[in-house]
Amino acid sequence: MTQNAGGISLHAVDVARGVPAQGMQVELWALSPQRRLVARGPLAANGQLDHPSVRGEGVTAGEHEALFHVGDYLRAHGGPEASPFLEVLPFRFQVRDVTQHVHLPLKFTAWGCALFRGS
């Protein structure tokens, strides 16, 4: 059953350039009871994915995975040598209460990242 409350928002900031990661491709997967694509697309000008999953569409309780395609984003903004280390950043997390919003902000450079549950 799909709950239209809570939701999951994906957000990325390129801290080396000091800008939202507009255009970065992201994916959101539900992993239980079986792997299912919930959302996919590029981040908007504000660095967030504009998708109905932000408002809870398709979000169920259980394990999820967000995939941030950092390597492709870095190469698009700095050439082939701009992504010497990171490629796709996976982040697995649990949704226990579908009425609570889960915000996942990613802050990254070509060499590292911080990804956490925000507010």
Summary of the structure (lengths in Angstrom):
residues: 119
radius of gyration: 14.1
end to end distance: 25.3
largest distance: 45.1
contacts: 366
relative contact order: 0.27
helix: 13%
strand: 42%
